[in-house]
Amino acid sequence: MNDWTPKPIPAASLSRLSLTPEEGFVLSRLDGTTPVRHLTALTGLPAERIQAILARLIAQGALLDPPPPPSPVRPPTPEVMPPPELACPPEAAPEAAEDPGEAEDDASMGTFRQLFERRLHPLAADERARLARESADPELSALCFDPVPAVIHSVMENTRVGLAHARLIARHHPNPVGLEALCGRAAFAADAGVRRWLVRNPQLPASLFRRLWAGRRLMEQFKVAGDRDVPEGTRRTAREVLRARFTTAPAEERVELILLTEGRVLTALSGLPVDGKTASLLCGRVYRSPGLIQNLARWSAAPPVLIAHLLKQEAVRRQPQLRLLLQRHPNAPADARRE
């Protein structure tokens, strides 16, 4: 179960869920891409507590069910085995959809978009705003495609509006003013699905991103900065926010970021020093990953005590190229450079 990736249900309404603060906190950390094995580091909760909370979120309808365990594979009988020249190579096998509900969501969005374009868009903007305040689905979902910010403001005033509508707006609305209106609702702005589509929306203003992400965990900011589906302008802002947050984040969170990324994040943190507690936590670990050691050795701000600690690792003793890289570091101990 540690390899399972929990996926929030897009249509789930937070207002209808009976969640404890702890369960709400864990749900806020689920972005549909983080596997269970990383949740202990991200939340600080023990693994058994994470499993119990995930089971409760599934029972409440907030998460998709985990995939069933794979069935035992039986060797095919000779008469049903395809000839070698007809066998499908592994690289040609079709990939499974990331989310089984995503195709259904796309189909629904097509229906809502058609409804907006054919029946609602020809109406005057004032009339669409009135309908947005009063309508129910499917018209309410269709009006989430309206490009006029005033209509989106009216959608936000509708008592029937929920997360499914918020995610449609985050994904498709083409005006920063409308996105600001959406994020005026704290519950929507905190939703993982809304945030996922907001950062992929090229109209997301940098000021709004900074406001929403400045206080997020470093690992979440790193994911945005490295996501190829995010526009370059937003990724650039995410890197700036990550650097600013790194200077004030708790030492435990800094170490978590460095370790979970195998040190890849350090290129984005060039020139940023770390405090004594962060260095102490980094020195309290055994390092076996050559990639992590290499990235730490190339980190210009790596403190001297960390370089000295890495030089003592068994993985470094066995690989002369890693030892040489560490010995050439400007913060390497003088006696190590002479060896």
Beta strands, then each sheet from edge to edge (+ up, - down):
end
